[in-house]
Amino acid sequence: MHEQFKKAIALAKKTKDNVILYNPENPEDTFVLLDIDKYEKMIDKSEKKPAISKENNDLTDDNLADKINREISMWKNQENPDVANPDEAGKKRWQIPPQVKNKAKEIE
């Protein structure tokens, strides 16, 4: 077993990849072997999680959802300014096609 462990370490060094050590007799004894520098980088990344702004911590779920929806709406309006302008939106109103209007009058 000791020789196999040495082979696994040599393989990890050679390939610079992670090695999974699995014991079929006792699956709870499964381990991942990886380079210590890789492990340090992984730990550093997990410690550098972005901080949640204080502004959002005081919001209830509903208020946070409203804030997110407002921000999405503003973002969409920046992409499509015609929709943001109510005067323009009124000019492009949907109308009932004349054929449908005529059929409705026939039914009456």
Sequence and secondary structure as in RCSB ss.txt:
>XXXX:A:sequence
MHEQFKKAIALAKKTKDNVILYNPENPEDTFVLLDIDKYEKMIDKSEKKPAISKENNDLTDDNLADKINREISMW
KNQENPDVANPDEAGKKRWQIPPQVKNKAKEIE
>XXXX:A:secstr
 HHHHHHHHHHHHHHTS EEE  TT GGG EEE  HHHHHHHHHHHHT     HHHHT  HHHHHHHHHHHHHHH
HHHH HHHH HHHHHHT     HHHHHHHHHH 
